[in-house]
Amino acid sequence: MKITITIKNCISNRECNIQVNNGQKIGTTIRVLEDNMADIMEGLSDNVKVKSQRTKRRIDLSRNYEHEMIFSGDILLLCSE
């Protein structure tokens, strides 16, 4: 199932809305953003941490959106350690 989420950079405050399959691994999304949307990753270190704004918890990049209970409308924060 497709979900629409917002990705927000904690450093630069840039954000983008993307649509992903809820079975896709979150780490795959981050790698695609690094390769294709470098501006959204601006200011972040190589060791990016992802946090859900809704639940206030750190997200495991090796799991998919469904297992991490990320739903349409959620905002994921990209932060440096």
N, C-alpha and C positions, 0 to 999 in steps of 0.2 A: 504494500500500500504506500502511496506517495504522501509525504508530509511536507509542509512548508515551515521552515525555521528561519530565525534571524541569527546571523553570526556577528558578534560585536567584539572589536579589538579594545581591550581595557586600556591600552597605552594611548593609541591615537583616536579613540572613540569612533573610528570608522565602522560602518556596519553594512551588511548586505543580506538580502533575503534569498534563500535558495530552496529548491525542491529536491528532496532525496527519497529514496526508497527506505522504508523503516527497517528493512533487513540488511541494509548496508552498514559496514563497520564505520564507526565514527572516525577512526584513524585514517581511513581511506579518504574521507571528506577533507580532512586537514591536509593530507598530501596533495590532493587535487587543488585546493586553495593555494598552497605554497607554489605549485607549478603554474597555475593559470591566473591567479589573482594576487600577485605579490603585494599590491597596495593594501589589501586587507590585513596582511601579515606584518606590515611595517612597524618597526620598533620592538618586535617580539624576538626573544632568543630562540635558538634551535630547539630548546626543550619547552615546548608550549604546553601549558596546562589548560584544560577545558573545564568550565564550571557551569552548571545550570543556574540561571538567574531565578527560575521559579522555585526550585527545591533547595538552592544554596549548597549543593554538594558537588564534589569533584566527579567528573565523568571518566570512566574507564575507556580509553581509546580502542582497546582491543575488542570491545563488545559493540553490538549494533544498537540502533536507536530504540528498537522495541524492548530489548532487554534492559536498557538504561532508563526506560519509561520517559522517553523524549517524544513529545506529541506536537502536532501542528500548532503553530503560534508560540512555541517555546523560544527562548533566547539563550544562546550558548555564548558564554564569555570566554575569549581567548586571552590568557594572561601569561606573563613570564614568571618563572619561579623566583 
